[in-house]
Amino acid sequence: MLASGRPDEAEKLIKEFLDGLDGRLLKPHVGIDLSITMAALGIPFAALDAVTLPSPWLDAVRAFVSGNMRQAAEVYAKIGSRPDEAAARLEAARQLLAAGREAEGQAELAAARSFYQEVGATAYLEEADYLLASV
């Protein structure tokens, strides 16, 4: 919903999702999509912390939603979720480059690009190339 320009519907779905957790663990299939959506909609992490049990997946969401993309990437790496790690690294690169921290941003971008090249994720490679060209 968010990607298709329907943030109100995305927010409604996230709220339904959060209401349905009621003390459960986050499941791996949620991946980084929850983090991205919560951050984009400005939904505070506290909304999730109150309804789910501690887990590495929750730690990754906490880091991402609080704006610490590099930490989120590290948690996803420890979990073994390479696609989520790459997405967090791409977002970290975006943040770092925008802040003028070019060397750090390029390092995160290189890590994300490596994964995207390995799996042939051309849309993400194009996004990474666009970020690199904007430096």
Contacts in CASP RR format, 6 or more apart in sequence:
PFRMAT RR
TARGET T0000
AUTHOR 0000-0000-0000
METHOD contacts of the structure
MODEL  1
MLASGRPDEAEKLIKEFLDGLDGRLLKPHVGIDLSITMAALGIPFAALDA
VTLPSPWLDAVRAFVSGNMRQAAEVYAKIGSRPDEAAARLEAARQLLAAG
REAEGQAELAAARSFYQEVGATAYLEEADYLLASV
1 7 0 8 1.000
1 9 0 8 1.000
1 10 0 8 1.000
1 13 0 8 1.000
2 10 0 8 1.000
2 36 0 8 1.000
2 37 0 8 1.000
2 40 0 8 1.000
2 41 0 8 1.000
7 40 0 8 1.000
7 41 0 8 1.000
10 37 0 8 1.000
10 40 0 8 1.000
10 41 0 8 1.000
11 41 0 8 1.000
11 43 0 8 1.000
14 34 0 8 1.000
14 37 0 8 1.000
14 38 0 8 1.000
14 41 0 8 1.000
14 43 0 8 1.000
17 34 0 8 1.000
18 47 0 8 1.000
18 48 0 8 1.000
18 51 0 8 1.000
19 51 0 8 1.000
20 51 0 8 1.000
21 48 0 8 1.000
21 51 0 8 1.000
21 52 0 8 1.000
22 51 0 8 1.000
23 51 0 8 1.000
23 52 0 8 1.000
23 53 0 8 1.000
24 52 0 8 1.000
24 53 0 8 1.000
25 52 0 8 1.000
25 53 0 8 1.000
25 55 0 8 1.000
25 57 0 8 1.000
26 34 0 8 1.000
26 52 0 8 1.000
26 55 0 8 1.000
26 57 0 8 1.000
26 58 0 8 1.000
26 61 0 8 1.000
27 57 0 8 1.000
28 57 0 8 1.000
28 79 0 8 1.000
28 81 0 8 1.000
30 57 0 8 1.000
31 57 0 8 1.000
31 60 0 8 1.000
31 81 0 8 1.000
31 84 0 8 1.000
32 60 0 8 1.000
32 64 0 8 1.000
32 72 0 8 1.000
32 76 0 8 1.000
32 81 0 8 1.000
32 83 0 8 1.000
32 84 0 8 1.000
32 87 0 8 1.000
32 88 0 8 1.000
34 48 0 8 1.000
34 61 0 8 1.000
35 60 0 8 1.000
35 61 0 8 1.000
35 64 0 8 1.000
35 65 0 8 1.000
35 72 0 8 1.000
35 88 0 8 1.000
36 64 0 8 1.000
36 87 0 8 1.000
36 91 0 8 1.000
37 43 0 8 1.000
38 45 0 8 1.000
38 47 0 8 1.000
38 48 0 8 1.000
38 61 0 8 1.000
38 64 0 8 1.000
38 65 0 8 1.000
39 64 0 8 1.000
39 65 0 8 1.000
39 67 0 8 1.000
43 65 0 8 1.000
44 65 0 8 1.000
45 61 0 8 1.000
45 62 0 8 1.000
45 65 0 8 1.000
45 66 0 8 1.000
48 58 0 8 1.000
48 61 0 8 1.000
48 62 0 8 1.000
48 65 0 8 1.000
49 58 0 8 1.000
49 62 0 8 1.000
52 58 0 8 1.000
56 75 0 8 1.000
56 78 0 8 1.000
56 79 0 8 1.000
57 79 0 8 1.000
59 75 0 8 1.000
60 72 0 8 1.000
60 75 0 8 1.000
60 76 0 8 1.000
60 79 0 8 1.000
60 84 0 8 1.000
60 88 0 8 1.000
61 72 0 8 1.000
63 69 0 8 1.000
63 71 0 8 1.000
63 72 0 8 1.000
63 75 0 8 1.000
64 72 0 8 1.000
64 88 0 8 1.000
64 91 0 8 1.000
67 95 0 8 1.000
69 88 0 8 1.000
69 89 0 8 1.000
69 91 0 8 1.000
69 92 0 8 1.000
69 95 0 8 1.000
69 108 0 8 1.000
70 88 0 8 1.000
70 89 0 8 1.000
70 92 0 8 1.000
70 108 0 8 1.000
72 88 0 8 1.000
72 92 0 8 1.000
73 85 0 8 1.000
73 88 0 8 1.000
73 89 0 8 1.000
73 92 0 8 1.000
73 108 0 8 1.000
73 111 0 8 1.000
76 82 0 8 1.000
76 84 0 8 1.000
76 85 0 8 1.000
76 88 0 8 1.000
77 85 0 8 1.000
82 115 0 8 1.000
83 115 0 8 1.000
83 119 0 8 1.000
85 115 0 8 1.000
86 111 0 8 1.000
86 112 0 8 1.000
86 115 0 8 1.000
86 116 0 8 1.000
86 124 0 8 1.000
87 112 0 8 1.000
87 124 0 8 1.000
89 108 0 8 1.000
89 109 0 8 1.000
89 111 0 8 1.000
89 112 0 8 1.000
90 108 0 8 1.000
90 109 0 8 1.000
90 112 0 8 1.000
90 124 0 8 1.000
90 127 0 8 1.000
90 128 0 8 1.000
90 131 0 8 1.000
92 105 0 8 1.000
92 108 0 8 1.000
93 105 0 8 1.000
93 106 0 8 1.000
93 108 0 8 1.000
93 109 0 8 1.000
93 112 0 8 1.000
93 128 0 8 1.000
93 131 0 8 1.000
94 131 0 8 1.000
96 102 0 8 1.000
96 104 0 8 1.000
96 105 0 8 1.000
96 108 0 8 1.000
97 105 0 8 1.000
97 106 0 8 1.000
97 109 0 8 1.000
97 131 0 8 1.000
97 134 0 8 1.000
97 135 0 8 1.000
102 135 0 8 1.000
106 132 0 8 1.000
106 135 0 8 1.000
109 128 0 8 1.000
109 131 0 8 1.000
109 132 0 8 1.000
112 124 0 8 1.000
112 128 0 8 1.000
113 125 0 8 1.000
113 128 0 8 1.000
115 121 0 8 1.000
116 124 0 8 1.000
116 125 0 8 1.000
116 128 0 8 1.000
117 125 0 8 1.000
END
